[in-house]
Amino acid sequence: MPEDHELVKRFQNGEEGCFDELVKKYQNKIYALAYRMVHNSEDAWDLAQDTFVHAYHGLAKFKEKSTFYTWLYRICINLCINFIRLRRTKSPPQTNESIVMNTPARNTPESDFYQSVLKTALATAIGQLPEKQRAVFLLRQYEGLKNEEIAKVVGCSVGAVKTHYFYAIKRLRNLLQDWV
C-alpha cells in the first residue's frame, strides 16, 4: 500500500480515488477514537463519517506540516469535542454511582463479570473527564501517540498535553478509587 504522503499528493493532483485508500486505512481507528470520546456507536459512526467528509474537503489545502494521520485525528477530536459540548448543553450530565466489589479469582465467571463491570466503570469515568483531558488520555493510552503528536492533534503545546494527562490520571484515580 502506498504511503500516506504519496496518496495525499496523488489526490491533490486530481486522483480522487486515492482518498478511498486513506479511508480504508483509517476508518476503524477513527471510529474507535470517536466511540471512546462519545460512548455511542451511532454517534461515533456519524462523527467518523464527518471526519472523512471534512478531510476530503480540506485535503486539497493540506500542507503536510504534520502527518496525514495526525491531521485526521485532529479533525476527529475537534468534531467530537464540539459534539460533546452541544450534547452537554441539551441534557444535564448523568451521575453514576460507584460499584464496590472484591476482585474475584481469575478465569471464573465472576472474574469475567468483574472485568466487564470494570471496563464499564472505566468508560464512564473517562466520559466524565473534560474534553481536552479525555482526548489527551485516549490518544496516549489507546492510540499510543507520543506527546508531540498529541499536541498537534489537540492543538496545544507539549507542556499542555502533559498537564492535561496529569490531571486526567488524577481525576480518573479519584473517580475509580473504589476500583484501585
N, C-alpha and C positions, 0 to 999 in steps of 0.2 A: 504494500500500500504506500502511495506517495506520502511524503512528509507534509505536515500542515501548511508550512510556508509555501510549498510548491502548489498545493491545492488553492491556497488563497490567491497567489499570483495568477494562476490559470483562470480562476473565477473573475478576477479583476480585469483580465484580458478578454472576457466575453464567454468563457466556457462555464455557463451556469450549472451544468450537470456536476461540476466538482463540488458544489455545495452539498449535494446529496451524500457524497462520501464523508464529508465533515459531520453531517447529521448522523449518519450511521455509526461513525466512530464515537460520538459523544452523547448520543441521545439517552443511553442508560445512565451515564454519570450525571447528566443534567437533571434527569427525572429524580434520581436518588437524592441529589442535593436539594432539589425543590421539596421533595417529600419530607426530608429531615427538617426543613425550615418550617413547613406549614402543617405537617401531620395529617394530610388528607390526600388520598390518591387522585381524586378527580381534579382538585385544585392543583396538585403537583403536575399532572399531565398538561393542564391548561398553561401553567407557568412555564413548563419546559417548551411547549409549542410557542408561546410568546417569546421565549428566549431566542429560539431559532428564527422567528419572524424578524425580531429586532436585529439579530446578527446578519440576516440576509440583506436587510435594507441598509445596514451600516458597513457591510464588508467592503464595498467599493472605496470607502474612505479610510479603511483600516491601514495604519502606517507601520505596523509591526514594532511599536515601541515596547510591546510585551508579546508573549506568545499568543497564538490564537486561543489556546486552551484557557489561559489566564483571562483574556478579554471576554470569552464566552462565559466563564464563571462569574465575572463581574456583572455582566448583564443579568444573569440569573439571580444573583444575590440582590441586586438592586430591585428587580421585579418582585422578588419575594418580600423584601423589606417594605416596599410600597403596598403590597397586598396585605401584609400583616397589619400595617398601620391603618389601612382602610377598614379591615375587618374589626380591628380593635375599637374604632370609632362607632361601628354599627352595633356591637354587642359587648357587654361588660365582661371582663376576664373571669374565667371559671376558677374556683379554688378546688384543690384536690387534697383529700385527707391522706396522711402518711399511712403506709401499711407496715406494720411491725411484725416480722417473722424471724424465727430462728432458722439458720441455714441448715437444710437437710443434707443427708449424705448424698454423694454423687451417684449418678446413674440409677436413680429411682424415679418413680412418678412424681414424688414430692419435689425432688430437685429440678425436674423439668418444669413443674408448675412454678417453683420459686424463680427459676431463670426467666420464665415468661413474664411473671409479675414484676421482676426487677427491670426487665427491658422496658416494660410499660411505664414504670416509675421513672426510669432514666429519660425516656422520651418526653414524658410530662414535664420533668424538671428542665430539660433542655428547652422545651417550649415556653417556659416561664422566664428564660433569660432575655434581657434587652436585645434588640435586633443585631447590633454590631457584635456583642459578645457571643450571641448564638452563631452568627456567621463565622467569626474567627474560630470558635471552638469546633464547629463542624468541619471547616476547611482543614484544620490542623489534625483533628482526631480521626475523621472519617475519610478525608481525601488525601491526607499525608502531605499537604503542601507546607513548604518552608515559610518562615515569617516574611521574607522578602516577597514571595509570590502572593501570600495572603494580603500584604499591604497593597499590592497592585490591584488585586481583585476587589478589596473592600474600599480602596481609595483613601488610605490614610498612611501615616508613617509606620516604620517598623516598630518604633517605640510605642506607638498607639496600639499596634497589634499585640505586643507583649502585655500591655496594660489591660486590654480587653480580655486576653486569655487568662491573665492572673485573676481578674475579677469574676470571670465565668467559672473558673475552677473553685474559687472561694464560695461563690453563690451555690454552685452545684453541691459542694460539700455540705453546705447549710441545708439545702433542700432535701438532700439524701442522707441526712445524719442518722436516720433510723436504719439505714442500709449498710453504712460503712463504719 
